[in-house]
């Protein structure tokens, strides 16, 4: 499903040049659950953002479902983000003035999905994650674990096959973090491809394969 060939990423700020990724090659198959581990600044989030088309490589080739992503323009990248990949973030990234229902519904509104279909899909993922009782609440009225479930529901409602999770348990207590990982494992068992960035070995242990990155290179 995902093939990276000799991917490098260089950031330039004034006279400072930072090589975030160095000649990275990687294959991730359909239906895998992969954890990417590394210290802060190792390049793991940069790698995730390139896979998710939130960023582009400076050099190298990225292929997703036989489509060469590294050759797409911004419109093409946006199309991939809307249909094939979805993100779950550490800080939840919820709209504070929107209810849980409205937050989950947002990707479907952006796609101009009809209201009736949006309603069905929101209720389906809410039931799947056990958050039907939270749908009328604002984020500030919910716990961190509830907010992360809302964020996960927003990711799932798009129907994308690839879930990219960047430190999804980082803002959660241990018990709630384990509950979230059990949900992600269940989603993987039901066919979703999951790529998880973490620095926690216990969280990485839920994955079927662990990739370690250091100083912008994959070394294990």
N, C-alpha and C positions, 0 to 999 in steps of 0.2 A: 504493500500500500504506500509506504513512505520510503523514499530512497534519497539520501544526501550523499553527494560525491564531491569531496575536496572543498567543503564549504569553509570560507573564511569571512570574518566580519571585522572591519576596522572602523573605529569612531575617531573623528578629528574634532577637537575643540581648541580653537586658536592654534597654538603651536604644539599642542599635546596630542600625540597619536596613541590610541589604545587598541591593541589587537585582541578583541574579545573572544574570537574563535579562530583556530588555526588548523586549516586543512582537515576538517572533520568529515568523516565518511561513516554512514550509518544506514541500516535497513531495519524498518519496523513493519512487521507483517500485520495483515488484517486480523483483528480480534486479540492482539497482544495486550498485556498490561505491563508497561515498562516504567520503571522509576529511574530518574536521572538524579544522581547525588553529586554533591560537591560543596566546597566551602563558599562563603560569600565572595563574589567577584570571580568565580571560577569559569563563568560563561554559561551556566545551566539555564538561566532565564532567557538569555539571548538566544540560545538554541531552541528553546520552547517557542519563543516569539517568531522565529523564522519558520519553524514547522507550522505555526498557526497563522502565517501570513500577516502578522502584525508588524513585522520587520522584514527587510530583504538582505540577502547576503551581498558582501562586496565582491566575492568571486565564488565560483563553484556552481554545481548544478543540483537543483532540487526538483524531484519528480514525485507527484502525488496522483495515485490512480492513473498512471500512464500519461499524465499531463505535466509538461515541463513548467513548473511554477516560476522558476527563475527567469522565464522569458515573458511573464505576464506584466501588463501595465497596472496602474492603481485600480482601475475599474475591474480588471480580471481578478486581482487579489481580493477585492471586496466581495466579488461573487463567490469565491472559494470560502471566505470567512462566513458568508451568509448561509452556505449550504452544506459544507463538508466538515468544518471544524467549529468547536465551541469552547469557551474558556470558563474556568472556575478560579477565582482569585482569592488570595489570602484575606484581603480586606472587604470581601463580599461584593463591593462595587455596586451597591443598590442605590436607586434614586430615593433620597430621603423623603421627598414630598409625595411619592407614589405609594399606594398600598402594595401589599405583597402580590395581590392579583395583578395589578397594573405592571409591577416589575417583571413578573413571569411572562406576561402577555407582550411586553415591549418588542422582542424580536419578531413576533408575528405581525404586529402593527407596522413595523418597518418594512416587512415583506408584502404588506397590503393583503394579508389573509382575511377573508370575510369574517365578520364579527361572530357568527354562529360557530364557525369552525374554530376560531380562537378560543371561544368559551369551552368547547369540548376538549380541546387539547390542554388548556390550563387545568381544568378539573381532573383530567386523566393523570397528569404528572403530579398534581397535588395529592391525589389519592395514593399514587405510587410511593410517595415520600412521606405520607402520613401528616400532611400539613394543611388539610382542608380547613381546620379551625383557625388558621392564621391569615387567611386570604384577605380579610378586611382590615388587618392591622398595618400600621406604618412600621418601617424598620426599627425606629426608636422604641417601639412597644414590644419588641421581641428580644429574646436572648441571642447570644452569638451563634449558638447551635441552630436555632430556628432561622436566623438570617442566612446562615450558610446553606441550609436546606432550600430556602427560597432562591438563593443564587444558583444552586444545583438544578432546581426545577426550571429556572430561566434557561439554563444551558440545555437541558433535556428537551424542552418544548420545541426547539428548533428542528429536532429530528436528526441532527448531525451524527455521523457514525464515529467521529473522533472527539474525545473529551480531553482537553488539555488543562491540567490542574497545577497551578503554581502555588506551592506551599499551602494547600487548602485547609490544613489543620493548624496553621501557624497562630491563628487568633483564637483557638478553641482550647478548652480544658481537655485533660487526657481522656476522660470518659466520652465526651462529645466527639472528640477527634476519632476515637475508635469506632463510634457509631457511623460517622461519615465514611470511614474507610470500608466498613462492612457494606455500606450502600454502593460504593464504587466497585467493590469486588463483585457484588451481585449484578451490577450493570455490565461488567466485563463478562461474567458468565452468561449473560443474555445477549452477547454479541458486540458490545461497544468496545472500540479500541481506546485504551486509556494510557495517556502519557503524563506522568506525575513528576514534578520537581519537588525535592525535599532534601533537608539536611539531616533528617531523623532516621536512623537505621531501622527503628521499629516500624515506622510508617512505610519505609521502602520495602520492608519484609512482606507487605501485602501484594507486591508486584510479582510477576512471574519471571521477570528479568531485570537486573539492576545494572545501569550504566554509570560509571564513575568518570567525572570530568574534572580536570585540574589545569589551571592556567590556560584555558581555552582549547585543551586537547582531551580527547577520550583516551584513557589509558587502561581501562578495565571494563 
